[in-house]
Amino acid sequence: MSKQNAGPAVFLTWFQAQQACALSGKRLLTNAEWQMAAAGTPDPGLAGDGVTTCNTNTSGPRPAGTSPNCVSNWGVNDMVGNVQEWVADWIQGPGRSPGSSGITNNWSPGVQAEATPTYGKDSIVGLNEAYHGESPQLGGVGDDSNTDGLPAGIARGGIWTSREGGGVFALFAEHTPSSLNNATGFRCAR
């Protein structure tokens, strides 16, 4: 959630993002709403300088709305690159309880590195392999790369280093909703 020319809000868990939206009388976008709002946003891939194009290949996030050509058909800024955004939806976790030696509900593929040629090279990460990520910059212990039985929160759009992996079809479901980092923000809807 960012105002024009303000830095994106990051270092928030899914729960904190959901509450921030609720406190302003809004809610997180659903995955479907996010996809609709992103329609038509250009995907510059390696050419994403964050100044004239979407921010997909730079050294950090940019203030909201400062990339004049990173606008969707609906007039929404920064849906590709910059920071990925939590959406309301979650994906079912692997169904493994702590201490369990095996996955009891392995219903989906593990990781798809990139989408099919039909959808370009937008990344699809996670899908049933969520783990807890805690930003060491905020005194956290860092990522716990062991998958657990929790569901994964869905984040969309890619980040400033996504290159060809960021785009309107980029989907990240690798972190539990209690994870936080400097690359995940959110957007609210009415």
Backbone as ProteinMPNN parsed JSONL, in Angstrom:
{"seq_chain_A": "MSKQNAGPAVFLTWFQAQQACALSGKRLLTNAEWQMAAAGTPDPGLAGDGVTTCNTNTSGPRPAGTSPNCVSNWGVNDMVGNVQEWVADWIQGPGRSPGSSGITNNWSPGVQAEATPTYGKDSIVGLNEAYHGESPQLGGVGDDSNTDGLPAGIARGGIWTSREGGGVFALFAEHTPSSLNNATGFRCAR", "coords_chain_A": {"N_chain_A": [[0.863, -1.153, 0.0], [0.834, 2.025, -1.034], [1.241, 5.541, -1.28], [1.229, 7.877, -3.99], [4.481, 8.551, -5.101], [5.589, 7.731, -2.674], [7.554, 5.427, -0.775], [7.122, 1.856, -1.115], [5.212, -0.015, 1.289], [6.787, -2.352, 3.236], [8.222, -5.294, 4.868], [6.152, -6.518, 6.261], [3.939, -8.941, 7.544], [1.52, -11.219, 6.062], [-0.702, -11.12, 7.697], [-0.403, -8.645, 9.016], [-0.566, -6.916, 6.82], [-3.183, -7.431, 6.004], [-4.584, -6.464, 8.223], [-3.799, -3.752, 8.173], [-5.094, -2.891, 5.85], [-7.763, -3.332, 6.675], [-7.964, -1.521, 8.807], [-8.085, 0.836, 7.427], [-10.539, 0.745, 6.332], [-10.673, -0.952, 4.181], [-9.657, -3.829, 2.184], [-7.469, -6.646, 1.455], [-6.671, -7.256, -1.971], [-8.203, -9.867, -3.859], [-6.709, -12.753, -5.4], [-7.711, -13.019, -8.004], [-8.774, -10.436, -8.456], [-6.421, -8.942, -8.326], [-5.102, -9.933, -10.585], [-6.814, -9.024, -12.623], [-6.58, -6.229, -12.282], [-3.94, -5.898, -13.011], [-3.852, -6.326, -15.72], [-2.579, -5.72, -18.929], [-0.321, -4.361, -18.085], [2.933, -3.44, -18.95], [5.685, -5.69, -19.508], [8.859, -5.409, -18.963], [11.038, -7.065, -18.502], [14.448, -7.826, -18.666], [15.047, -5.218, -19.36], [13.94, -3.554, -17.498], [14.114, -0.657, -16.009], [12.996, 0.829, -13.953], [12.569, 3.525, -14.134], [11.774, 4.619, -16.703], [10.419, 2.399, -17.398], [8.755, -0.557, -16.03], [9.899, -1.638, -12.791], [11.976, -4.0, -12.878], [14.601, -4.804, -12.976], [16.693, -3.667, -11.207], [18.505, -2.121, -8.449], [16.918, -1.871, -6.219], [13.671, -1.154, -4.614], [11.392, 1.334, -5.937], [9.884, 4.613, -5.481], [6.303, 4.75, -5.315], [4.438, 4.878, -8.332], [6.334, 6.267, -9.875], [7.347, 5.348, -12.223], [6.538, 6.044, -15.286], [5.629, 4.498, -17.451], [4.724, 2.137, -16.432], [2.009, 1.116, -16.127], [-1.219, -0.263, -15.817], [-3.939, -1.451, -17.972], [-6.074, -0.472, -16.599], [-5.246, 1.772, -15.354], [-3.648, 1.409, -13.126], [-0.764, 1.655, -11.171], [2.543, 0.195, -11.117], [2.223, -2.693, -11.039], [3.825, -4.692, -11.926], [6.952, -5.938, -11.051], [9.043, -3.957, -8.845], [7.9, -4.26, -5.784], [6.735, -7.443, -4.695], [3.291, -8.353, -4.075], [1.211, -9.091, -1.356], [-1.765, -10.985, -1.638], [-5.245, -11.659, -0.909], [-5.698, -14.402, -0.952], [-4.727, -17.763, -0.044], [-2.648, -20.675, -0.439], [-3.127, -24.128, -0.077], [-1.187, -25.859, 2.305], [1.458, -28.406, 2.527], [0.417, -30.369, 4.2], [1.811, -31.621, 6.235], [2.62, -32.509, 9.477], [4.458, -30.932, 12.149], [7.47, -32.588, 12.896], [6.743, -34.817, 11.534], [7.606, -37.498, 9.384], [7.04, -37.662, 6.74], [5.267, -36.288, 3.89], [1.878, -35.882, 4.075], [-0.12, -35.032, 2.435], [0.449, -34.501, -0.417], [-0.462, -32.835, -2.777], [0.074, -31.235, -5.009], [2.351, -30.005, -7.607], [5.831, -29.361, -6.824], [7.827, -26.98, -7.341], [7.573, -24.67, -9.92], [9.691, -23.362, -12.077], [9.4, -21.391, -14.067], [6.703, -19.962, -15.932], [4.704, -21.398, -18.582], [5.558, -21.205, -22.125], [3.393, -19.854, -23.236], [2.672, -17.915, -21.39], [4.904, -16.346, -21.113], [7.962, -15.719, -19.34], [7.352, -15.494, -16.675], [7.734, -15.99, -13.213], [6.749, -18.795, -11.246], [6.503, -19.705, -8.103], [6.784, -21.854, -5.34], [3.928, -23.23, -4.485], [2.771, -25.373, -2.667], [4.945, -25.754, -1.017], [5.582, -24.219, 1.299], [7.524, -22.133, 3.462], [8.786, -20.582, 6.462], [9.726, -17.256, 6.374], [11.827, -14.872, 7.768], [12.808, -11.684, 8.143], [16.191, -10.928, 8.443], [17.118, -8.331, 8.671], [15.463, -7.065, 10.408], [16.069, -8.073, 12.843], [15.356, -10.688, 12.865], [15.614, -14.292, 12.518], [16.166, -15.111, 10.006], [15.476, -16.955, 6.941], [13.675, -19.969, 7.363], [14.276, -22.695, 5.82], [13.033, -25.135, 5.781], [10.266, -26.878, 4.734], [6.915, -26.618, 5.931], [3.812, -27.548, 7.585], [2.065, -25.483, 7.175], [-0.179, -23.274, 5.342], [0.559, -21.471, 2.295], [0.947, -18.019, 1.822], [-0.156, -15.992, -0.876], [1.706, -14.044, -3.119], [1.986, -11.501, -5.582], [3.278, -10.355, -8.798], [6.137, -9.986, -8.844], [9.524, -8.74, -8.165], [11.996, -6.076, -7.804], [14.311, -7.321, -8.712], [13.489, -9.365, -10.33], [13.69, -9.599, -13.079], [13.171, -11.296, -16.047], [11.424, -12.939, -14.746], [9.513, -11.488, -13.388], [6.243, -10.207, -13.721], [2.86, -9.902, -15.054], [1.846, -12.423, -14.646], [3.351, -13.535, -12.677], [3.679, -15.43, -9.751], [3.984, -15.99, -6.353], [4.24, -18.335, -3.93], [5.637, -19.211, -1.698], [6.132, -18.606, 0.915], [5.041, -18.742, 4.322], [2.071, -17.182, 5.701], [2.92, -15.737, 7.902], [5.4, -14.794, 7.372], [7.912, -12.283, 6.607], [9.541, -9.711, 4.718], [11.87, -7.599, 2.87], [10.904, -7.348, 0.322], [8.233, -7.77, -0.112], [5.114, -6.357, -0.32], [1.895, -4.815, -0.229], [-1.47, -4.224, -1.434], [-4.458, -2.436, -1.207], [-8.054, -2.829, -1.465], [-11.385, -1.584, -2.078]], "CA_chain_A": [[0.0, 0.0, 0.0], [1.682, 3.215, -1.115], [0.727, 6.74, -1.916], [2.07, 8.332, -5.089], [5.823, 9.02, -4.754], [6.037, 7.207, -1.377], [8.109, 4.081, -0.873], [6.139, 0.822, -0.793], [5.247, -0.575, 2.642], [7.346, -3.701, 3.238], [8.5, -5.87, 6.188], [4.868, -6.805, 6.886], [3.389, -10.264, 7.293], [0.198, -11.192, 5.442], [-1.652, -10.719, 8.734], [-0.262, -7.199, 9.22], [-1.095, -6.261, 5.622], [-4.635, -7.57, 6.059], [-5.061, -5.549, 9.26], [-3.599, -2.378, 7.7], [-6.206, -2.598, 4.941], [-9.005, -3.269, 7.459], [-7.969, -0.283, 9.588], [-8.427, 1.953, 6.543], [-11.855, 0.47, 5.747], [-10.485, -1.663, 2.916], [-9.258, -5.227, 2.3], [-6.509, -7.08, 0.443], [-7.256, -7.733, -3.218], [-8.123, -11.308, -4.097], [-5.797, -13.087, -6.492], [-8.394, -12.711, -9.265], [-8.837, -8.982, -8.6], [-5.076, -8.481, -8.627], [-4.829, -10.289, -11.979], [-7.581, -8.116, -13.476], [-6.001, -4.884, -12.17], [-2.621, -5.904, -13.655], [-3.983, -6.545, -17.17], [-2.009, -4.724, -19.829], [0.918, -3.758, -17.586], [4.056, -3.919, -19.748], [6.669, -6.529, -18.836], [10.116, -5.083, -19.628], [12.058, -8.081, -18.27], [15.795, -7.336, -18.39], [15.129, -3.784, -19.64], [13.169, -2.84, -16.482], [14.987, 0.284, -15.303], [12.293, 1.472, -12.858], [12.418, 4.958, -14.388], [10.865, 4.74, -17.844], [9.674, 1.135, -17.506], [8.532, -1.204, -14.734], [11.123, -1.877, -12.026], [12.252, -5.442, -12.833], [16.031, -5.115, -13.056], [17.434, -2.579, -10.572], [19.093, -2.472, -7.162], [15.981, -1.717, -5.107], [12.342, -0.644, -4.955], [11.258, 2.754, -6.283], [8.642, 5.202, -4.973], [5.099, 4.383, -6.064], [3.988, 5.716, -9.433], [7.393, 7.069, -10.504], [7.678, 4.766, -13.525], [5.352, 6.466, -16.041], [5.156, 3.495, -18.412], [4.372, 0.909, -15.717], [0.604, 1.334, -15.799], [-2.092, -1.27, -16.423], [-5.075, -0.951, -18.766], [-7.031, 0.123, -15.667], [-4.628, 2.944, -14.757], [-3.017, 1.046, -11.857], [0.696, 1.717, -11.272], [3.503, -0.701, -10.46], [1.748, -4.061, -10.822], [4.924, -5.576, -12.323], [8.222, -5.555, -10.444], [9.115, -3.137, -7.635], [7.778, -5.255, -4.715], [5.597, -8.339, -4.865], [2.204, -7.904, -3.214], [0.318, -10.08, -0.767], [-3.194, -10.954, -1.982], [-6.051, -12.271, 0.146], [-5.747, -15.858, -1.063], [-3.648, -18.655, 0.391], [-2.622, -21.997, -1.076], [-3.026, -25.196, 0.917], [0.153, -26.359, 2.585], [1.687, -29.804, 2.177], [-0.281, -31.302, 5.071], [2.761, -32.35, 7.071], [2.709, -31.945, 10.815], [5.834, -30.842, 12.652], [8.012, -33.858, 13.363], [6.331, -35.907, 10.648], [8.694, -37.9, 8.481], [6.622, -37.6, 5.339], [4.174, -35.392, 3.537], [0.661, -36.686, 4.037], [-1.062, -34.497, 1.456], [1.247, -33.921, -1.481], [-1.464, -32.736, -3.842], [0.445, -30.398, -6.145], [3.784, -30.025, -7.911], [6.659, -28.572, -5.935], [8.176, -25.643, -7.812], [7.655, -24.461, -11.36], [10.617, -22.23, -12.158], [8.8, -20.331, -14.869], [5.452, -20.334, -16.582], [4.83, -21.964, -19.923], [5.808, -20.185, -23.149], [2.177, -19.089, -23.468], [2.616, -16.808, -20.454], [6.208, -15.721, -20.963], [8.873, -16.335, -18.38], [6.989, -15.076, -15.326], [8.02, -17.034, -12.237], [5.74, -19.399, -10.389], [7.345, -20.273, -7.063], [6.11, -22.33, -4.146], [2.924, -24.242, -4.767], [2.762, -26.498, -1.746], [6.206, -25.932, -0.309], [5.774, -22.984, 2.061], [8.403, -22.088, 4.623], [8.708, -19.3, 7.162], [10.816, -16.326, 6.114], [11.84, -13.764, 8.721], [13.86, -10.784, 7.705], [17.268, -10.674, 9.397], [17.301, -6.891, 8.835], [14.634, -6.62, 11.529], [16.434, -8.85, 14.02], [14.853, -12.049, 12.738], [16.599, -15.359, 12.382], [16.332, -15.449, 8.594], [14.55, -17.951, 6.409], [13.702, -21.366, 7.761], [14.002, -23.287, 4.51], [12.325, -26.405, 5.914], [8.835, -26.703, 4.5], [6.109, -27.025, 7.077], [2.429, -27.871, 7.274], [1.233, -24.296, 7.051], [-0.457, -22.839, 3.978], [1.392, -20.39, 1.769], [0.283, -16.806, 1.372], [0.175, -15.717, -2.276], [2.156, -12.692, -3.481], [1.943, -11.364, -7.035], [3.916, -9.275, -9.528], [7.593, -9.959, -8.94], [10.23, -7.689, -7.439], [12.946, -5.291, -8.581], [15.356, -8.178, -9.286], [12.853, -10.512, -10.988], [14.042, -9.635, -14.493], [12.116, -11.91, -16.862], [10.512, -13.67, -13.865], [8.454, -10.614, -12.897], [5.247, -9.883, -14.738], [1.467, -10.003, -14.615], [1.531, -13.806, -14.288], [4.249, -13.985, -11.608], [2.968, -15.847, -8.549], [4.902, -16.501, -5.344], [3.54, -18.985, -2.825], [6.696, -19.965, -1.03], [6.247, -18.21, 2.311], [3.858, -18.785, 5.173], [1.532, -15.842, 5.899], [3.605, -15.061, 9.011], [6.716, -14.376, 6.894], [8.051, -10.893, 6.2], [10.836, -9.387, 4.113], [11.938, -6.273, 2.255], [10.465, -7.421, -1.067], [6.801, -8.068, -0.185], [4.228, -5.309, 0.143], [0.481, -5.144, -0.398], [-2.334, -3.224, -2.058], [-5.807, -2.579, -0.64], [-9.217, -2.6, -2.326], [-12.625, -1.246, -1.366]], "C_chain_A": [[0.912, 1.219, 0.0], [0.931, 4.363, -1.745], [1.695, 7.117, -3.018], [3.359, 8.946, -4.554], [6.305, 8.597, -3.367], [6.611, 5.813, -1.601], [7.052, 3.05, -0.512], [6.308, 0.329, 0.644], [5.715, -2.02, 2.548], [7.635, -4.125, 4.68], [7.196, -6.089, 6.958], [4.444, -8.226, 6.556], [2.056, -10.11, 6.556], [-0.825, -10.67, 6.456], [-1.597, -9.206, 8.984], [-0.802, -6.422, 8.029], [-2.623, -6.287, 5.633], [-5.217, -6.599, 7.079], [-4.894, -4.09, 8.848], [-4.714, -1.981, 6.746], [-7.51, -2.427, 5.729], [-9.09, -1.973, 8.257], [-8.278, 0.948, 8.741], [-9.761, 1.716, 5.827], [-11.782, -0.269, 4.423], [-10.109, -3.108, 3.205], [-8.175, -5.518, 1.279], [-7.259, -7.491, -0.816], [-7.225, -9.249, -3.237], [-7.129, -11.531, -5.233], [-6.426, -12.721, -7.837], [-8.487, -11.206, -9.502], [-7.47, -8.409, -8.952], [-4.765, -8.738, -10.098], [-5.563, -9.349, -12.928], [-6.962, -6.713, -13.458], [-4.667, -4.78, -12.898], [-2.691, -6.008, -15.178], [-3.42, -5.384, -17.969], [-0.753, -4.041, -19.319], [2.082, -4.296, -18.403], [5.047, -4.712, -18.897], [8.019, -6.308, -19.505], [11.223, -6.109, -19.43], [13.398, -7.474, -17.911], [15.933, -5.832, -18.585], [14.414, -2.937, -18.581], [14.016, -1.925, -15.626], [14.312, 0.997, -14.137], [12.099, 2.968, -13.025], [11.442, 5.161, -15.533], [10.022, 3.487, -18.026], [9.444, 0.573, -16.104], [9.86, -1.595, -14.106], [11.385, -3.373, -11.861], [13.727, -5.791, -12.861], [16.865, -3.954, -12.507], [17.956, -3.039, -9.206], [18.14, -2.292, -5.978], [14.647, -1.168, -5.541], [12.363, 0.859, -5.194], [9.981, 3.301, -5.644], [7.46, 4.881, -5.896], [4.782, 5.393, -7.162], [5.057, 6.518, -10.135], [7.868, 6.488, -11.83], [6.492, 5.004, -14.458], [4.816, 5.431, -17.021], [4.824, 2.167, -17.76], [2.95, 1.039, -15.183], [-0.241, 0.295, -16.525], [-3.166, -0.616, -17.291], [-6.078, -0.201, -17.897], [-6.449, 1.348, -14.964], [-3.953, 2.678, -13.421], [-1.505, 0.987, -12.058], [1.381, 0.529, -10.6], [2.983, -2.102, -10.143], [2.814, -5.088, -11.201], [6.204, -5.051, -11.687], [8.038, -4.718, -9.191], [9.065, -4.029, -6.403], [6.604, -6.157, -5.048], [4.551, -7.985, -3.824], [1.396, -9.074, -2.679], [-1.08, -9.895, -1.351], [-3.934, -11.739, -0.91], [-5.949, -13.796, 0.173], [-4.508, -16.552, -0.499], [-3.723, -19.93, -0.438], [-2.417, -23.025, 0.019], [-1.588, -25.652, 1.085], [0.272, -27.842, 2.305], [1.022, -30.799, 3.105], [0.65, -32.14, 5.917], [2.767, -31.708, 8.444], [4.152, -31.892, 11.267], [6.278, -32.19, 13.214], [7.639, -35.041, 12.491], [7.454, -36.242, 9.68], [8.306, -37.795, 7.019], [5.5, -36.616, 5.125], [2.925, -36.239, 3.376], [-0.355, -36.193, 3.024], [-0.286, -33.789, 0.349], [0.4, -33.829, -2.746], [-1.036, -31.935, -5.056], [1.927, -30.5, -6.439], [4.546, -29.105, -6.979], [6.887, -27.164, -6.44], [8.212, -25.646, -9.33], [8.502, -23.214, -11.529], [10.077, -21.089, -12.993], [7.56, -20.861, -15.558], [5.728, -20.906, -17.97], [5.092, -20.856, -20.935], [4.581, -19.317, -23.449], [2.136, -17.835, -22.608], [3.967, -16.143, -20.237], [7.047, -16.437, -19.928], [8.577, -15.913, -16.947], [7.138, -16.25, -14.36], [6.769, -17.511, -11.524], [6.526, -20.18, -9.348], [6.5, -20.696, -5.885], [5.196, -23.478, -4.454], [3.114, -25.486, -3.917], [4.083, -26.722, -1.045], [6.525, -24.694, 0.518], [6.766, -23.179, 3.201], [8.336, -20.698, 5.223], [9.94, -18.468, 6.843], [10.725, -15.164, 7.083], [13.055, -12.909, 8.43], [14.941, -10.573, 8.756], [17.524, -9.184, 9.616], [16.502, -6.352, 10.018], [14.915, -7.427, 12.796], [15.916, -10.269, 13.99], [15.976, -13.043, 12.523], [16.876, -15.717, 10.922], [15.367, -16.531, 8.177], [14.776, -19.32, 7.029], [13.318, -22.125, 6.506], [13.391, -24.676, 4.591], [10.84, -26.153, 5.68], [8.078, -27.179, 5.724], [4.671, -27.244, 6.649], [1.513, -26.681, 7.117], [0.922, -23.982, 5.591], [0.511, -21.737, 3.572], [0.505, -19.205, 1.424], [0.722, -16.531, -0.058], [0.595, -14.26, -2.42], [2.275, -12.637, -4.992], [2.856, -10.257, -7.534], [5.414, -9.255, -9.653], [8.193, -8.808, -8.159], [11.251, -7.026, -8.352], [14.062, -6.118, -9.193], [14.778, -9.354, -10.062], [13.264, -10.688, -12.446], [12.903, -10.236, -15.297], [11.103, -12.681, -16.015], [9.399, -12.817, -13.282], [7.485, -10.31, -14.023], [3.853, -10.115, -14.215], [1.065, -11.429, -14.261], [2.437, -14.35, -13.187], [3.437, -14.273, -10.347], [3.979, -16.461, -7.598], [4.089, -17.058, -4.19], [4.539, -19.842, -2.061], [6.81, -19.653, 0.445], [4.933, -18.376, 3.056], [3.344, -17.354, 5.369], [2.19, -15.065, 7.049], [5.009, -14.605, 8.623], [6.718, -12.888, 6.57], [9.436, -10.682, 5.618], [10.766, -8.016, 3.45], [11.423, -6.249, 0.823], [8.966, -7.682, -1.216], [6.012, -6.94, 0.454], [2.792, -5.755, -0.018], [-0.249, -3.977, -1.037], [-3.734, -3.473, -1.519], [-6.873, -2.27, -1.689], [-10.407, -2.219, -1.466], [-13.631, -2.358, -1.512]], "O_chain_A": [[1.682, 1.419, 0.94], [0.094, 4.176, -2.628], [2.86, 6.719, -2.985], [3.321, 9.776, -3.646], [7.351, 9.072, -2.924], [6.194, 5.105, -2.517], [6.175, 3.326, 0.306], [7.427, 0.267, 1.154], [5.101, -2.826, 1.849], [7.322, -3.386, 5.613], [7.144, -5.87, 8.168], [4.575, -8.666, 5.414], [1.529, -9.004, 6.442], [-1.703, -9.878, 6.113], [-2.636, -8.566, 9.145], [-1.432, -5.379, 8.206], [-3.274, -5.292, 5.314], [-6.245, -5.974, 6.817], [-5.762, -3.269, 9.143], [-5.227, -0.864, 6.818], [-8.271, -1.491, 5.48], [-10.167, -1.386, 8.373], [-8.684, 1.983, 9.27], [-10.079, 2.391, 4.848], [-12.721, -0.22, 3.629], [-10.228, -3.566, 4.342], [-7.973, -4.743, 0.344], [-8.367, -8.02, -0.731], [-6.307, -9.855, -2.683], [-6.759, -10.592, -5.939], [-5.751, -12.175, -8.71], [-8.299, -10.746, -10.628], [-7.366, -7.5, -9.776], [-4.227, -7.868, -10.782], [-4.995, -8.92, -13.932], [-6.835, -6.08, -14.506], [-4.295, -3.699, -13.355], [-1.685, -5.797, -15.854], [-3.739, -4.221, -17.72], [-0.167, -3.224, -20.03], [2.21, -5.513, -18.54], [5.223, -4.433, -17.71], [8.311, -6.949, -20.514], [12.246, -6.045, -20.112], [13.492, -6.694, -16.964], [16.85, -5.226, -18.03], [14.294, -1.724, -18.749], [14.58, -2.36, -14.623], [14.986, 1.708, -13.391], [11.525, 3.617, -12.151], [10.404, 5.8, -15.364], [9.016, 3.514, -18.734], [9.885, 1.156, -15.114], [10.835, -1.852, -14.813], [11.055, -3.951, -10.825], [14.077, -6.969, -12.778], [17.641, -3.336, -13.236], [17.854, -4.216, -8.861], [18.533, -2.541, -4.838], [14.483, -0.759, -6.691], [13.248, 1.565, -4.71], [9.087, 2.527, -5.302], [7.622, 4.758, -7.11], [4.85, 6.603, -6.95], [4.722, 7.391, -10.937], [8.715, 7.088, -12.494], [5.529, 4.238, -14.425], [3.642, 5.491, -17.386], [4.656, 1.166, -18.456], [2.714, 1.068, -13.975], [-0.012, 0.005, -17.699], [-3.286, 0.608, -17.338], [-6.848, 0.616, -18.402], [-7.087, 1.906, -14.072], [-3.708, 3.612, -12.658], [-1.02, 0.351, -12.994], [0.865, -0.054, -9.647], [3.281, -2.64, -9.077], [2.7, -6.253, -10.82], [6.506, -3.861, -11.775], [6.987, -4.771, -8.552], [10.113, -4.527, -5.994], [5.603, -5.71, -5.608], [4.874, -7.384, -2.799], [0.951, -9.937, -3.435], [-1.527, -8.763, -1.539], [-3.309, -12.413, -0.091], [-6.102, -14.405, 1.232], [-3.407, -16.0, -0.485], [-4.745, -20.22, -1.06], [-1.624, -22.815, 0.937], [-0.862, -25.81, 0.104], [-0.699, -28.477, 1.893], [1.057, -31.996, 2.819], [0.308, -33.265, 6.281], [2.904, -30.49, 8.561], [4.978, -32.695, 10.834], [5.523, -32.847, 13.932], [8.154, -36.143, 12.679], [8.168, -35.353, 9.216], [9.174, -37.836, 6.147], [4.86, -36.167, 6.077], [2.922, -37.209, 2.619], [-1.354, -36.868, 2.777], [-0.382, -32.569, 0.218], [0.532, -34.642, -3.661], [-1.74, -31.958, -6.065], [2.688, -31.02, -5.623], [3.975, -28.176, -6.408], [6.201, -26.239, -6.007], [8.815, -26.526, -9.946], [8.073, -22.121, -11.161], [10.283, -19.925, -12.65], [7.4, -22.068, -15.74], [6.861, -20.888, -18.452], [4.869, -19.684, -20.634], [4.723, -18.169, -23.87], [1.625, -16.802, -23.042], [4.143, -15.433, -19.247], [6.858, -17.626, -19.674], [9.461, -15.969, -16.092], [6.717, -17.368, -14.659], [5.857, -16.736, -11.238], [7.145, -21.196, -9.665], [5.593, -19.971, -5.475], [5.658, -24.6, -4.665], [3.565, -26.523, -4.403], [4.312, -27.812, -0.519], [7.638, -24.174, 0.44], [6.834, -24.243, 3.818], [7.887, -19.751, 4.577], [11.068, -18.926, 7.022], [9.673, -14.538, 7.211], [14.191, -13.382, 8.472], [14.648, -10.089, 9.85], [18.09, -8.805, 10.642], [16.831, -5.299, 10.565], [14.094, -7.459, 13.712], [16.023, -10.988, 14.984], [17.139, -12.671, 12.366], [17.741, -16.548, 10.645], [14.535, -16.974, 8.969], [15.91, -19.768, 7.197], [12.137, -22.188, 6.165], [13.244, -25.337, 3.563], [10.232, -25.317, 6.348], [8.551, -28.043, 6.462], [4.352, -27.136, 5.465], [0.306, -26.848, 6.944], [1.671, -24.379, 4.699], [1.194, -21.149, 4.411], [-0.553, -19.361, 0.814], [1.866, -16.813, -0.414], [-0.069, -13.357, -1.911], [2.632, -13.634, -5.62], [3.177, -9.328, -6.792], [5.932, -8.548, -10.517], [7.476, -8.001, -7.567], [11.36, -7.371, -9.529], [14.714, -5.648, -10.126], [15.524, -10.265, -10.421], [13.195, -11.791, -12.987], [11.779, -9.738, -15.237], [10.034, -13.039, -16.51], [8.435, -13.353, -12.736], [7.899, -10.173, -15.174], [3.677, -10.487, -13.055], [0.028, -11.625, -13.627], [2.304, -15.511, -12.802], [2.611, -13.46, -9.929], [4.744, -17.346, -7.982], [3.334, -16.329, -3.547], [4.316, -21.027, -1.815], [7.512, -20.359, 1.168], [3.854, -18.176, 2.497], [4.114, -16.405, 5.218], [2.02, -13.85, 7.143], [5.736, -14.08, 9.465], [5.673, -12.3, 6.295], [10.386, -11.379, 5.975], [9.726, -7.358, 3.47], [11.502, -5.209, 0.169], [8.477, -7.804, -2.338], [6.215, -6.609, 1.622], [2.5, -6.949, 0.049], [0.295, -2.88, -1.162], [-4.146, -4.626, -1.392], [-6.629, -1.554, -2.66], [-10.434, -2.499, -0.267], [-14.739, -2.261, -0.983]]}, "name": "protein", "num_of_chains": 1, "seq": "MSKQNAGPAVFLTWFQAQQACALSGKRLLTNAEWQMAAAGTPDPGLAGDGVTTCNTNTSGPRPAGTSPNCVSNWGVNDMVGNVQEWVADWIQGPGRSPGSSGITNNWSPGVQAEATPTYGKDSIVGLNEAYHGESPQLGGVGDDSNTDGLPAGIARGGIWTSREGGGVFALFAEHTPSSLNNATGFRCAR"}
